[in-house]
Amino acid sequence: MSKKKAGYFEDRKGISRRELFRLAGATGAGLAIGGGGVGAAVAARDILGAGTGGIVGAIPFFGRNQAGITTPQQDRLVFAAFDLTTDNVSKVRDLLREWTTAAALMSEGRPVGEESENVYLPPDDTGEALDLSPARLTLTFGFGPTLFEQDGSDRFGLAVQRPATLAGIPSMPGDSLEPERSDGDLCVQACADDPQVAFHAIRNLTRIARGTATMRWSQIGFGRTSSTSRAQETPRNLMGFKDGTNNIKAEYEDLMDQHVWVQTGDEPAWMRDGTYVAARRIRMLIEVWDRSSLNDQEQTIGRHRTSGAPIGGEDEFDPIDLEASGSDGKPLVPTDSHVRLSRENPDEQILRRGYSFTDGMDPKRGQLDAGLFFISFQRDPQKQFVPLQRRLAENDALNEYILHTGSALFAIPPGAREDGYVGETLFESA
């Protein structure tokens, strides 16, 4: 691309009609809560691209932590997992360097390469995001257990660097996992407020990976099902209930350090300032749910559908009274309700960042293939996510209406230095 075109976003003085509506949607909730308080200020700063040369809608790619974790959650997702097709660690390192360069450019709304003057060669960039704003694009990279060891083989010499907590997610009661929707050597999470921008990012990273890695599976998501900032209202999932009311917020730095970020002294040292992501594709049995009474639905979740308040409460953020009983002597919040079971142990808090999905019809069942693509970030998945998920799998009344069809766990390394690359702390310590 020409230098003039590459500087497109810096040179622009106005905002297109499409961008105006996108920014209004992204900031509206924050401005409505607290009248421009701390949370709204955080969202406004990120949306306006502070620290990125004033590029509209740009989130900085480089930093202590990777973007796309505490970033106020965008509206769209493309999550992809890759299998490496090489046994050469140098090629994996080179791929991560190329991915880092491309990710930094795309986060600023730039194409991934120069426009070639040779019309007989394919362009470096696929082009579908040209003239679009960055749309708060974030790209988050991770490493699966099989990067370190696969079938007993230390193919890249990284086995000694494998985190003990990156042991995978064990089989859970009721799982109906499909191997083609699970696991992977590498992962990339692309989040943006424009679906075409997120798709463009994964498409170009996949092209760059040719000869070194192939896509194993991917999932497109829409409609965030969590709020990761105080500036955001709690969204609803496809069951019609507010989701993630008690989610950790990015502004709660003490909780983030305690439950999300890997700390000094945690092993291995290369993961400091990183985290771990658990991804679960949870299909909702929509047709069964839609035939259930409102009372059954609320008893299953443990909240009132309209207000989002816990049963017995009036406001969404009312504390959940696990001791309260009804006139029949039974707990107001049922013992097998989703809310009660997910709150039993405060040490298992996680940062949720999920999305709704729909993948058309399931031809085998003749039903909608739709649900929740669950994403959570945590400091130690074996102490946080796994026991929480096991308790839900064994006792949650919601299991009657859902089916887990995909599962994966990845280590998310710290953010990249401006002259470095994602994963540098691992590959330079090996």
For each residue, the residues with C-beta under 8 A, 3 or more apart:
1: 5 6 110 111 113 114 115 125
2: 5 6 115
3: 6 7
4: 7 8 11
5: 1 2 8 115
6: 1 2 3 110 111
7: 3 4 10 11
8: 4 5 11 12 109 131
9: 12 55 56 58 108 109 110 133 134
10: 7 53 54 55
11: 4 7 8
12: 8 9 15 56
13:
14:
15: 12 19 20 23 56 133
16: 19 20 133
17: 20 21
18: 21 22
19: 15 16 22 23 56 57 133
20: 15 16 17 23 24
21: 17 18 24 25
22: 18 19 25 26 57 133 135 193 194
23: 15 19 20 26 27 47 56 57
24: 20 21 27 28
25: 21 22 28 75 193
26: 22 23 43 47 72 74 75 136 193
27: 23 24 30 31 40 43 44 47 231
28: 24 25 31 32
29: 32 33 231 232 233
30: 27 33 39 40 42 43 44 72 229 231 232
31: 27 28 35 36 40
32: 28 29 233
33: 29 30 37 39 40 230 231 233
34: 37 38 39 40 230
35: 31 40
36: 31 40 41
37: 33 34 40 41 230
38: 34 41 42 230 251
39: 30 33 34 42 43 229 230 231 232 249 251
40: 27 30 31 33 34 35 36 37 43 44 231
41: 36 37 38 44 45
42: 30 38 39 45 46 72 229 230 231 250 251
43: 26 27 30 39 40 46 47 72 229 231 232
44: 27 30 40 41 47 48
45: 41 42 48 50
46: 42 43 49 50 59 71 72 136
47: 23 26 27 43 44 57 72 136
48: 44 45 54 56
49: 46 52 53 54 55 56 57 58 59 134
50: 45 46
51: 60
52: 49 55 58 59 60 107 108
53: 10 49 58 108
54: 10 48 49
55: 9 10 49 52 58 108 109 134
56: 9 12 15 19 23 48 49 133 134
57: 19 22 23 47 49 109 133 134 135 136 137 193
58: 9 49 52 53 55 107 108 109 134 136 137
59: 46 49 52 67 71 107 134 136 137 138
60: 51 52 63 67 107
61: 67 103 104 107 108 138 139 416
62: 104 415 416 417 418
63: 60 66 67 415
64: 273 414 415
65: 69 70 261 273 274 275 414 415
66: 63 69 140 141 274 412 413 414 415 416 422
67: 59 60 61 63 71 107 138 139 140 415
68: 71 138 139 140 189 190 191
69: 65 66 140 260 275 351 353 377 412
70: 65 228 229 250 256 351
71: 46 59 67 68 74 136 138 191 228 250
72: 26 30 42 43 46 47 228 229 231 232 250
73: 191 224 226 227 228 229 232 353
74: 26 71 77 135 136 137 138 191 192 193 224
75: 25 26 192 193 222 223 224
76: 191 192 193 194 195 197 198 221 222 355
77: 74 189 190 191 198 219 220 221 222 355 373
78: 190 195 198 199 201 202 218 219 220 221
79: 187 188 189 190 218 219 221 279 373 375
80: 187 188 190 202 205 206 215 217 218 219
81: 144 183 184 185 186 187 215 216 217 218 408
82: 184 185 186 187 188 206 209 213 214 215 216
83: 184 185 213 214 216
84: 92 147 185 186 212 213
85: 211 212 213 214
86: 91 92 211 212 213
87: 155 156
88: 91 92
89: 92 93 156 157 158 427 430
90: 93 94
91: 86 88 94 95 212
92: 84 86 88 89 95 96 147 156 212 427
93: 89 90 96 97 421 423 427
94: 90 91 97 98 212
95: 91 92 98 99 208 209 212 213
96: 92 93 99 100 141 421 422 423 424 427
97: 93 94 100 101 421
98: 94 95 101 102 208
99: 95 96 102 103 141 188 205 208 209 421 422
100: 96 97 103 104 416 420 421 422
101: 97 98 104 105 112 421
102: 98 99 105 106 112 204 205 208
103: 61 99 100 106 107 139 141 201 205 422
104: 61 62 100 101 107 108
105: 101 102 108 110 111 112
106: 102 103 109 110 111 112 129 134 137 139 197 200 201 204
107: 52 58 59 60 61 67 103 104 134 137 138 139
108: 9 52 53 55 58 61 104 105 134
109: 8 9 55 57 58 106 129 132 133 134 137
110: 1 6 9 105 106
111: 1 6 105 106 115 124 125 127 129 130
112: 101 102 105 106 124 125 204 208
113: 1 123 124 125
114: 1 124
115: 1 2 5 111 123 124
116: 119 121 123 124
117:
118: 121
119: 116
120:
121: 116 118
122:
123: 113 115 116 126 127
124: 111 112 113 114 115 116
125: 1 111 112 113 129 130 204
126: 123 200 203 204 207
127: 111 123 130
128: 196 199 200 203
129: 106 109 111 125 132 196 197 200 201
130: 111 125 127
131: 8
132: 109 129 135 194 196 197
133: 9 15 16 19 22 56 57 109 194 197
134: 9 49 55 56 57 58 59 106 107 108 109 137 192 197
135: 22 57 74 132 192 193 194 197 198
136: 26 46 47 57 58 59 71 74 191 192 193
137: 57 58 59 74 106 107 109 134 190 191 192 197 198 201
138: 59 61 67 68 71 74 107 189 190 191 192
139: 61 67 68 103 106 107 188 189 190 201 205
140: 66 67 68 69 188 189 191 277 412
141: 66 96 99 103 186 187 188 412 413 422 423
142: 186 187 188 189 277 410 411 412 413
143: 147 148 166 185 186 187 410 411 413 423 426
144: 81 147 166 183 184 185 186 187 408 409 410 411
145: 148 149 162 166 167 168 183 409
146: 149 150 183 184 185
147: 84 92 143 144 156 158 185 186
148: 143 145 154 156 158 159 161 162 166
149: 145 146 152 153 154 158 159 162
150: 146 153 155 185
151:
152: 149
153: 149 150
154: 148 149 157 158 159
155: 87 150
156: 87 89 92 147 148 430
157: 89 154 430
158: 89 147 148 149 154 161 162 426 430
159: 148 149 154 162
160:
161: 148 158 268 270 426 429 430
162: 145 148 149 158 159 166 268
163: 166 267 268 271 276 411
164: 167 267 382
165: 276 380 381 382 383
166: 143 144 145 148 162 163 276 381 409 410 411
167: 145 164 382
168: 145 183 409
169: 172 278 280 381 385 386 389 407 408 409
170: 386 390
171: 175 177
172: 169 175 389 390 393 404
173: 393 394
174: 393 399 403 404
175: 171 172 393 404 407
176: 403 404 405
177: 171 181 182 404 405 406 407
178: 181 182 405 406
179: 182 183
180: 216 217
181: 177 178 217 219 281 405 406
182: 177 178 179 217 406 407 408
183: 81 144 145 146 168 179 216 407 408
184: 81 82 83 144 146 187 216 217 408 410
185: 81 82 83 84 143 144 146 147 150 213 216
186: 81 82 84 141 142 143 144 147 213 410
187: 79 80 81 82 141 142 143 144 184 277 279 408 410
188: 79 80 82 99 139 140 141 142 201 202 205
189: 68 77 79 138 139 140 142 277 375
190: 68 77 78 79 80 137 138 139 198 199 201 202
191: 68 71 73 74 76 77 136 137 138 140 198
192: 74 75 76 134 135 136 137 138 195 197 198 201
193: 22 25 26 57 74 75 76 135 136 197
194: 22 76 132 133 135 197 198
195: 76 78 192 198 199 220 222
196: 128 129 132 199 200
197: 76 106 129 132 133 134 135 137 192 193 194 200 201
198: 76 77 78 135 137 190 191 192 194 195 201 202
199: 78 128 190 195 196 202 203 220
200: 106 126 128 129 196 197 203 204
201: 78 103 106 129 137 139 188 190 192 197 198 204 205
202: 78 80 188 190 198 199 205 206 218
203: 126 128 199 200 206 207
204: 102 106 112 125 126 200 201 207 208
205: 80 99 102 103 139 188 201 202 208 209
206: 80 82 202 203 209 210 215
207: 126 203 204 210
208: 95 98 99 102 112 204 205
209: 82 95 99 205 206 212 213 214 215
210: 206 207 214
211: 85 86
212: 84 85 86 91 92 94 95 209
213: 82 83 84 85 86 95 185 186 209
214: 82 83 85 209 210
215: 80 81 82 206 209 218
216: 81 82 83 180 183 184 185
217: 80 81 180 181 182 184 406
218: 78 79 80 81 202 215
219: 77 78 79 80 181 281 357 373 406
220: 77 78 195 199 357 359
221: 76 77 78 79 354 355 356 357 373
222: 75 76 77 195 355 356 357 358
223: 75 235 355 356
224: 73 74 75 227 235 353 354 355
225: 235 236 237 243 244 352 354 355 356 372
226: 73 235 243 244 247 352 353 354
227: 73 224 232 233 234 235 244 247 249
228: 70 71 72 73 232 247 248 249 250 351 353
229: 30 39 42 43 70 72 73 232 249 250 251
230: 33 34 37 38 39 42 249 251
231: 27 29 30 33 39 40 42 43 72
232: 29 30 39 43 72 73 227 228 229 235
233: 29 32 33 227
234: 227 242 243 244 245 308 316
235: 223 224 225 226 227 232 242 243 244
236: 225 240 241 242 243
237: 225 240 241 243 356 372
238: 284 286 356 358 370 371 372
239: 284 289 297 301 401
240: 236 237 297 305
241: 236 237 297 301 303 305 308
242: 234 235 236 245 303 308 316
243: 225 226 234 235 236 237 352 354 372
244: 225 226 227 234 235 247 352 354
245: 234 242 303 308 316 317
246: 343
247: 226 227 228 244 351 352
248: 228 252 255 256 259 260 349 350 351
249: 39 227 228 229 230 252 255
250: 42 70 71 72 228 229 256
251: 38 39 42 229 230
252: 248 249 255 256
253: 256 257
254: 257 258
255: 248 249 252 258 259 260 349
256: 70 248 250 252 253 259 260 261 351
257: 253 254 260 261 263
258: 254 255 349 379
259: 248 255 256 349 350 351 378 379 384
260: 69 248 255 256 257 275 350 351 377 378 379
261: 65 256 257 273 274 275 379
262: 266 271 272 273 274 275 379
263: 257 266 272 379
264: 272
265:
266: 262 263 271 272 379 380
267: 163 164 271
268: 161 162 163 271
269: 272 429
270: 161 413 425 426 429
271: 163 262 266 267 268 274 411 413 414 425
272: 262 263 264 266 269 414 425
273: 64 65 261 262 414 415
274: 65 66 261 262 271 411 412 413 414
275: 65 69 260 261 262 377 378 379 412
276: 163 165 166 377 378 379 380 381 385 409 410 411 412
277: 140 142 187 189 375 376 377 409 410 412
278: 169 350 374 375 376 378 381 385 389 407 408 409
279: 79 187 373 374 375 406 407 408 409 410
280: 169 373 374 389 404 406 407
281: 181 219 357 371 373 374 404 405 406 407
282: 371 372 373 374 402 403 404 405
283: 369 370 371 402 403 404 405
284: 238 239 289 370 371 372 401 402
285: 288 289 367 400 401 402 403
286: 238 289 290 367 368 370 371
287: 290 291 367 368
288: 285 291 292 400 401
289: 239 284 285 286 292 297 401
290: 286 287
291: 287 288
292: 288 289 296 297 300 401
293: 296 297
294: 297 298 305
295: 298 299
296: 292 293 299 300
297: 239 240 241 289 292 293 294 300 301 305
298: 294 295 301 302 303 304 305 311
299: 295 296 302 311 334 337 397
300: 292 296 297 334 337 338 397 398 400 401
301: 239 241 297 298 305 337 338 339 398
302: 298 299 310 311 320 333 334 337 338 339 340
303: 241 242 245 298 308 309 310 311 339
304: 298 307 308 309 310 311 313
305: 240 241 294 297 298 301 308
306:
307: 304 314 315 316
308: 234 241 242 245 303 304 305 316
309: 303 304 313 314 315 316 318
310: 302 303 304 313 318 319 320 321 333 339
311: 298 299 302 303 304 332 333 337
312: 321 324 332 333
313: 304 309 310 318 319 320 321
314: 307 309 318
315: 307 309 318
316: 234 242 245 307 308 309
317: 245
318: 309 310 313 314 315
319: 310 313
320: 302 310 313 333 339 340 343
321: 310 312 313 324 332 333
322: 331 333 340 343
323: 331
324: 312 321 331 332 333
325: 328 329 330 331 332
326: 329 330 331 332
327:
328: 325
329: 325 326
330: 325 326 334
331: 322 323 324 325 326 334 335 340
332: 311 312 321 324 325 326
333: 302 310 311 312 320 321 322 324 337 339 340
334: 299 300 302 330 331 337 340 397
335: 331 340
336: 340 341 395 396 397
337: 299 300 301 302 311 333 334 340 341 396 397
338: 300 301 302 341 342 392 396 397 398
339: 301 302 303 310 320 333 342 343
340: 302 320 322 331 333 334 335 336 337 343 344
341: 336 337 338 344 391 392 395 396
342: 338 339 388 392
343: 246 320 322 339 340 346
344: 340 341 348 391
345: 348 387 388
346: 343 349
347: 383 384
348: 344 345 383 384 385 387 388
349: 248 255 258 259 346 384
350: 248 259 260 278 376 377 378 384 385 388
351: 69 70 228 247 248 256 259 260 376 377 378
352: 225 226 243 244 247 374 375 376
353: 69 73 224 226 228 375 376 377
354: 221 224 225 226 243 244 372 373 374 375 376
355: 76 77 221 222 223 224 225 372 373 375
356: 221 222 223 225 237 238 370 371 372 373
357: 219 220 221 222 281 370 371 372 373
358: 222 238 368 369 370
359: 220 369 370
360: 368 369
361: 366 367 368 369
362: 365 366 367 368 369
363: 366
364:
365: 362
366: 361 362 363
367: 285 286 287 361 362
368: 286 287 358 360 361 362
369: 283 358 359 360 361 362
370: 238 283 284 286 356 357 358 359
371: 238 281 282 283 284 286 356 357 402 403
372: 225 237 238 243 282 284 354 355 356 357 402
373: 77 79 219 221 279 280 281 282 354 355 356 357
374: 278 279 280 281 282 352 354
375: 79 189 277 278 279 352 353 354 355
376: 277 278 350 351 352 353 354 385
377: 69 260 275 276 277 350 351 353 412
378: 259 260 275 276 278 350 351 381 384 385
379: 258 259 260 261 262 263 266 275 276 384
380: 165 266 276 383 384
381: 165 166 169 276 278 378 384 385 386 409
382: 164 165 167 385 386
383: 165 347 348 380 386 387
384: 259 347 348 349 350 378 379 380 381 387 388
385: 169 276 278 348 350 376 378 381 382 388 389
386: 169 170 381 382 383 389 390
387: 345 348 383 384 390 391
388: 342 345 348 350 384 385 391 392
389: 169 172 278 280 385 386 392 393
390: 170 172 386 387 393 394
391: 341 344 387 388 394 395 396
392: 338 341 342 388 389 395 396 398 399
393: 172 173 174 175 389 390 396 399 404
394: 173 390 391
395: 336 341 391 392
396: 336 337 338 341 391 392 393 399
397: 299 300 334 336 337 338 400
398: 300 301 338 392 401 402
399: 174 392 393 396 402
400: 285 288 300 397
401: 239 284 285 288 289 292 300 398
402: 282 283 284 285 371 372 398 399
403: 174 176 282 283 285 371
404: 172 174 175 176 177 280 281 282 283 393 407
405: 176 177 178 181 281 282 283
406: 177 178 181 182 217 219 279 280 281
407: 169 175 177 182 183 278 279 280 281 404
408: 81 144 169 182 183 184 187 278 279
409: 144 145 166 168 169 276 277 278 279 381
410: 142 143 144 166 184 186 187 276 277 279
411: 142 143 144 163 166 271 274 276
412: 66 69 140 141 142 274 275 276 277 377
413: 66 141 142 143 270 271 274 422 423 425 426
414: 64 65 66 271 272 273 274 425
415: 62 63 64 65 66 67 273 422
416: 61 62 66 100 420 421 422 424
417: 62 420 424
418: 62
419:
420: 100 416 417 424
421: 93 96 97 99 100 101 416 424
422: 66 96 99 100 103 141 413 415 416
423: 93 96 141 143 413 426 427
424: 96 416 417 420 421 427 428
425: 270 271 272 413 414 428 429
426: 143 158 161 270 413 423 429 430
427: 89 92 93 96 423 424 430
428: 424 425
429: 161 269 270 425 426
430: 89 156 157 158 161 426 427
